[in-house]
Amino acid sequence: MSAFQWLNEQFSFFGFPVYWSDFLGNLLALATVWLALRRFLVAWPVQILGSILLLIASLNVDLGGNAARQVVIIASASWGWATWRRSKEKEGTINVRWASWRERSVLLAAMTAGTFAFGALLKTTDASFYPGAPWWMVLADAWIFVGSILAMYTQARRYVEFWFVWLAVDLVGVPLAIHSGLYFSGIVYAIFFVMVIIGIRDWASRSRGQEIASPLEPAVVLEGRNDSPSATGTYAPRSGTEAASGSGAAD
């Protein structure tokens, strides 16, 4: 372990003391978002390594809750890695799609119920910020945990909504990090915000040609498809690999 002792040491970052483990972990987190945007399979092992470093950083400052979050992310990333690998072996690429309205409803319910349930646990155990912390801070802390897990799930399922979940996490994470004095994390969250906007545009464009509707526009029909409209004006669903959304191959 002595070979990695330097990860527990600090250096000055624009006058702020920053652990090397925190710094490198956040850089790998940024790399993960860019790799996910490009749909590179290597995004998952990079995310796992980054979470290991952030786990070390969390243990350095006795943040048990955030350390537990990194453990869950590592486990989720391992599952997501296997899911993307199977998808690429089967389809030859990493296709993306919009979630169905039923899937969106389940995600919204999980967001709401999960945040309040985990927030109640944090509040009861005084495990968030400090004993007696206001509910809004506890729920914000709970949402970052729950939202991160849901983002991992939607990323593994290759839903375009993955980026919207991360966007919601960032909108809470930036002011919360700054309020808590974690300025470096706040800067990283702000960079995440820009990358997430780019990710939404990229994955949304790659999802065109599927029957499942974007929440922002009607479903789009592939050009040259053989399906013919029925008497009611709707299209019969495709079968087999035709149902896979997204047409571009992963770089």
Secondary structure in CASP SS format (residue, H / E / C, confidence):
PFRMAT SS
TARGET T0000
AUTHOR 0000-0000-0000
METHOD secondary structure of the structure
MODEL  1
M C 1.00
S H 1.00
A H 1.00
F H 1.00
Q H 1.00
W H 1.00
L H 1.00
N H 1.00
E C 1.00
Q E 1.00
F E 1.00
S E 1.00
F E 1.00
F C 1.00
G C 1.00
F E 1.00
P E 1.00
V E 1.00
Y E 1.00
W H 1.00
S H 1.00
D H 1.00
F H 1.00
L H 1.00
G H 1.00
N H 1.00
L H 1.00
L H 1.00
A H 1.00
L H 1.00
A H 1.00
T H 1.00
V H 1.00
W H 1.00
L H 1.00
A H 1.00
L H 1.00
R C 1.00
R C 1.00
F C 1.00
L C 1.00
V C 1.00
A H 1.00
W H 1.00
P H 1.00
V H 1.00
Q H 1.00
I H 1.00
L H 1.00
G H 1.00
S H 1.00
I H 1.00
L H 1.00
L H 1.00
L H 1.00
I H 1.00
A H 1.00
S H 1.00
L H 1.00
N H 1.00
V C 1.00
D C 1.00
L C 1.00
G H 1.00
G H 1.00
N H 1.00
A H 1.00
A H 1.00
R H 1.00
Q H 1.00
V H 1.00
V H 1.00
I H 1.00
I H 1.00
A H 1.00
S H 1.00
A H 1.00
S H 1.00
W H 1.00
G H 1.00
W H 1.00
A H 1.00
T H 1.00
W H 1.00
R H 1.00
R H 1.00
S H 1.00
K H 1.00
E H 1.00
K H 1.00
E H 1.00
G C 1.00
T C 1.00
I C 1.00
N C 1.00
V C 1.00
R E 1.00
W C 1.00
A C 1.00
S C 1.00
W H 1.00
R H 1.00
E H 1.00
R H 1.00
S H 1.00
V H 1.00
L H 1.00
L H 1.00
A H 1.00
A H 1.00
M H 1.00
T H 1.00
A H 1.00
G H 1.00
T H 1.00
F H 1.00
A H 1.00
F H 1.00
G H 1.00
A H 1.00
L H 1.00
L H 1.00
K H 1.00
T H 1.00
T H 1.00
D C 1.00
A C 1.00
S C 1.00
F C 1.00
Y C 1.00
P C 1.00
G C 1.00
A C 1.00
P C 1.00
W H 1.00
W H 1.00
M H 1.00
V H 1.00
L H 1.00
A H 1.00
D H 1.00
A H 1.00
W H 1.00
I H 1.00
F H 1.00
V H 1.00
G H 1.00
S H 1.00
I H 1.00
L H 1.00
A H 1.00
M H 1.00
Y H 1.00
T H 1.00
Q H 1.00
A H 1.00
R C 1.00
R C 1.00
Y E 1.00
V C 1.00
E H 1.00
F H 1.00
W H 1.00
F H 1.00
V H 1.00
W H 1.00
L H 1.00
A H 1.00
V H 1.00
D H 1.00
L H 1.00
V H 1.00
G H 1.00
V H 1.00
P H 1.00
L H 1.00
A H 1.00
I H 1.00
H H 1.00
S C 1.00
G C 1.00
L C 1.00
Y H 1.00
F H 1.00
S H 1.00
G H 1.00
I H 1.00
V H 1.00
Y H 1.00
A H 1.00
I H 1.00
F H 1.00
F H 1.00
V H 1.00
M H 1.00
V H 1.00
I H 1.00
I H 1.00
G H 1.00
I H 1.00
R H 1.00
D H 1.00
W H 1.00
A H 1.00
S H 1.00
R H 1.00
S C 1.00
R C 1.00
G C 1.00
Q C 1.00
E C 1.00
I C 1.00
A C 1.00
S E 1.00
P C 1.00
L C 1.00
E E 1.00
P C 1.00
A C 1.00
V C 1.00
V C 1.00
L C 1.00
E C 1.00
G C 1.00
R C 1.00
N C 1.00
D C 1.00
S C 1.00
P E 1.00
S C 1.00
A C 1.00
T C 1.00
G C 1.00
T C 1.00
Y E 1.00
A C 1.00
P C 1.00
R C 1.00
S C 1.00
G H 1.00
T H 1.00
E H 1.00
A H 1.00
A C 1.00
S C 1.00
G C 1.00
S C 1.00
G C 1.00
A C 1.00
A C 1.00
D C 1.00
END
